[in-house]
Amino acid sequence: MSFENLVKDRHSAVNFIEDVEMTEDDFKNIFELTKTAPSAFNLQFAEYLVITDKEKKERVKELSYNQYKIHTASAVILVMGNKNSLEMSEVEKIYGPMKMLKMMDELEYEMVVETINRYSEGLKANPSEFDVELARNVGLHAMLFMLSAKHYGFDTCPMHVHNVEEVRKEFNIPQHIEPIMMITIGKSVDKVRARGYRKPVGEFVRFNGY
Amino acid sequence: MSFENLVKDRHSAVNFIEDVEMTEDDFKNIFELTKTAPSAFNLQFAEYLVITDKEKKERVKELSYNQYKIHTASAVILVMGNKNSLEMSEVEKIYGPMKMLKMMDELEYEMVVETINRYSEGLKANPSEFDVELARNVGLHAMLFMLSAKHYGFDTCPMHVHNVEEVRKEFNIPQHIEPIMMITIGKSVDKVRARGYRKPVGEFVRFNGY
């Protein structure tokens, strides 16, 4: 499908066809495209917990004001930000191979590590700015996930995470992993439906100043 | 171009070909696709300030540690979150037409307005959660912007906004509009280049629990 049609066809699903199963391979195809998303200093903050297990999915539903679409979705996915992405051991995992493959020389490597160090210290000193950074990066990633899902024939709906601490406990999510949003995925019941009203471009875009 | 090729071809541009001009129509085409992005309760928080004016663009460069790509980019774009999106007058602008067009009945309308009211009060009482909400929504929107730009033949690079208050002053950005990120756009100097290392899918995706 062309990009334009794919973008126009993507809608947030209101409800899903029950009992449509998605395999780990379905998800891997989607994630192979999703992983190309950009991130600050390429630190790749986004982490996903894909819940296909029916009982566990029902538990998420209970913790999410019993929203019915979680019951009929093939999976509910927690999209999270990994705070450890700022640790130098993680930074080296990403930049080490690039230095080894001569994609960057020693000097560039030193410069980028120094820049990331400053950036990392700034965020660690300012937890609410760090939360915003995770949300921004996860948002970029999650949009590419939803489009990639559509490309492979699956519909999605972005959702808020409710009762975060109970969700964390239920799935043993470590403290350094911050749940940011949730996505239900499956096959939409509605094949075609009118999109919610969107503001005209002139109402949210300005040129050269206010 | 197919979605898959478009995703694979999109890279953050390291530098841009100087003096490539983009017209307001170029941007309008991109934004017509971008505006389909989902947002919490369809409140459409994202706002864009497109800076094509050369002198003004240089001013952003000065305020952004003189990053050279801002000089060569066709435009630098501030991607922002509109805090007034939570105001009931804005909510009515979005849901009023849907009620009028019978896309929802009176009861559905009342229910959605009540839900948004609760959500809105929650965010207003918790400014740091509101900041996260804006970043998450703007992130989703900005990724669709960058892919749509690529679809129309333009390369992009997502960037941090530095010296936010000076930027705000320079462009008379009202207090209820929060700068969240910046995007440089134009034609990339590099036609093909190796993508920065990405973690394999197995390192950022888990199934059914930790």
Chai-1 contact restraints between the chains, C-beta under 6 A:
chainA,res_idxA,chainB,res_idxB,connection_type,confidence,min_distance_angstrom,max_distance_angstrom,comment,restraint_id
A,F3,B,F3,contact,1.0,0.0,6.0,A-B,restraint_1
A,F3,B,L6,contact,1.0,0.0,6.0,A-B,restraint_2
A,F3,B,H151,contact,1.0,0.0,6.0,A-B,restraint_3
A,L6,B,F3,contact,1.0,0.0,6.0,A-B,restraint_4
A,V7,B,L33,contact,1.0,0.0,6.0,A-B,restraint_5
A,V7,B,T36,contact,1.0,0.0,6.0,A-B,restraint_6
A,S12,B,P38,contact,1.0,0.0,6.0,A-B,restraint_7
A,K28,B,V201,contact,1.0,0.0,6.0,A-B,restraint_8
A,F31,B,V201,contact,1.0,0.0,6.0,A-B,restraint_9
A,F31,B,V205,contact,1.0,0.0,6.0,A-B,restraint_10
A,L33,B,V7,contact,1.0,0.0,6.0,A-B,restraint_11
A,K35,B,R198,contact,1.0,0.0,6.0,A-B,restraint_12
A,T36,B,V7,contact,1.0,0.0,6.0,A-B,restraint_13
A,P38,B,S12,contact,1.0,0.0,6.0,A-B,restraint_14
A,P38,B,P158,contact,1.0,0.0,6.0,A-B,restraint_15
A,N42,B,G196,contact,1.0,0.0,6.0,A-B,restraint_16
A,Q44,B,K199,contact,1.0,0.0,6.0,A-B,restraint_17
A,E47,B,F204,contact,1.0,0.0,6.0,A-B,restraint_18
A,Y48,B,V205,contact,1.0,0.0,6.0,A-B,restraint_19
A,L49,B,R206,contact,1.0,0.0,6.0,A-B,restraint_20
A,V50,B,F207,contact,1.0,0.0,6.0,A-B,restraint_21
A,I51,B,N208,contact,1.0,0.0,6.0,A-B,restraint_22
A,D53,B,N208,contact,1.0,0.0,6.0,A-B,restraint_23
A,K56,B,N208,contact,1.0,0.0,6.0,A-B,restraint_24
A,I94,B,Y197,contact,1.0,0.0,6.0,A-B,restraint_25
A,P97,B,Y197,contact,1.0,0.0,6.0,A-B,restraint_26
A,M98,B,Y197,contact,1.0,0.0,6.0,A-B,restraint_27
A,M103,B,A194,contact,1.0,0.0,6.0,A-B,restraint_28
A,S128,B,S128,contact,1.0,0.0,6.0,A-B,restraint_29
A,D131,B,V132,contact,1.0,0.0,6.0,A-B,restraint_30
A,V132,B,D131,contact,1.0,0.0,6.0,A-B,restraint_31
A,V132,B,V132,contact,1.0,0.0,6.0,A-B,restraint_32
A,V132,B,A135,contact,1.0,0.0,6.0,A-B,restraint_33
A,A135,B,V132,contact,1.0,0.0,6.0,A-B,restraint_34
A,A135,B,A135,contact,1.0,0.0,6.0,A-B,restraint_35
A,A135,B,R136,contact,1.0,0.0,6.0,A-B,restraint_36
A,R136,B,A135,contact,1.0,0.0,6.0,A-B,restraint_37
A,R136,B,G139,contact,1.0,0.0,6.0,A-B,restraint_38
A,G139,B,R136,contact,1.0,0.0,6.0,A-B,restraint_39
A,G139,B,G139,contact,1.0,0.0,6.0,A-B,restraint_40
A,G139,B,L140,contact,1.0,0.0,6.0,A-B,restraint_41
A,L140,B,G139,contact,1.0,0.0,6.0,A-B,restraint_42
A,L140,B,M143,contact,1.0,0.0,6.0,A-B,restraint_43
A,M143,B,L140,contact,1.0,0.0,6.0,A-B,restraint_44
A,M143,B,M143,contact,1.0,0.0,6.0,A-B,restraint_45
A,M143,B,L144,contact,1.0,0.0,6.0,A-B,restraint_46
A,L144,B,M143,contact,1.0,0.0,6.0,A-B,restraint_47
A,H151,B,F3,contact,1.0,0.0,6.0,A-B,restraint_48
A,P158,B,P38,contact,1.0,0.0,6.0,A-B,restraint_49
A,F171,B,G209,contact,1.0,0.0,6.0,A-B,restraint_50
A,N172,B,Y210,contact,1.0,0.0,6.0,A-B,restraint_51
A,I173,B,Y210,contact,1.0,0.0,6.0,A-B,restraint_52
A,A194,B,M103,contact,1.0,0.0,6.0,A-B,restraint_53
A,G196,B,N42,contact,1.0,0.0,6.0,A-B,restraint_54
A,Y197,B,I94,contact,1.0,0.0,6.0,A-B,restraint_55
A,Y197,B,P97,contact,1.0,0.0,6.0,A-B,restraint_56
A,Y197,B,M98,contact,1.0,0.0,6.0,A-B,restraint_57
A,R198,B,K35,contact,1.0,0.0,6.0,A-B,restraint_58
A,K199,B,Q44,contact,1.0,0.0,6.0,A-B,restraint_59
A,V201,B,K28,contact,1.0,0.0,6.0,A-B,restraint_60
A,V201,B,F31,contact,1.0,0.0,6.0,A-B,restraint_61
A,F204,B,E47,contact,1.0,0.0,6.0,A-B,restraint_62
A,V205,B,F31,contact,1.0,0.0,6.0,A-B,restraint_63
A,V205,B,Y48,contact,1.0,0.0,6.0,A-B,restraint_64
A,R206,B,L49,contact,1.0,0.0,6.0,A-B,restraint_65
A,F207,B,V50,contact,1.0,0.0,6.0,A-B,restraint_66
A,N208,B,I51,contact,1.0,0.0,6.0,A-B,restraint_67
A,N208,B,D53,contact,1.0,0.0,6.0,A-B,restraint_68
A,N208,B,K56,contact,1.0,0.0,6.0,A-B,restraint_69
A,G209,B,F171,contact,1.0,0.0,6.0,A-B,restraint_70
A,G209,B,N172,contact,1.0,0.0,6.0,A-B,restraint_71
A,Y210,B,N172,contact,1.0,0.0,6.0,A-B,restraint_72
A,Y210,B,I173,contact,1.0,0.0,6.0,A-B,restraint_73
